[in-house]
Amino acid sequence: MTGALRVYSYGACSTCRRALKWLAERGVSAEVIDITVTPPDLELLRQALVGFGDRRRLFNTSGKSYRELGADRIKAMCDDEALQALAADGRLIKR
């Protein structure tokens, strides 16, 4: 889908569904990628980290994957380790 906006989404997330509906209502073409099946790659996550300036903003801190991994373990990670964890499990990524 050339020219379409790439949207990483999780079908069970009501915020994701509302965002996709909002885009569709405005005629915005979107390539929807299931974030749990195909998480963003390391390069895209690095760009997001630069944009947000704080890796904590990338983590879905209320999710099951985050709780299972543990906040203390995540805090102890360097940026590269944190990005690798996010790339390995899309449910860790804040939507």
Disulfide bonds with the S-S distance in Angstrom:
none
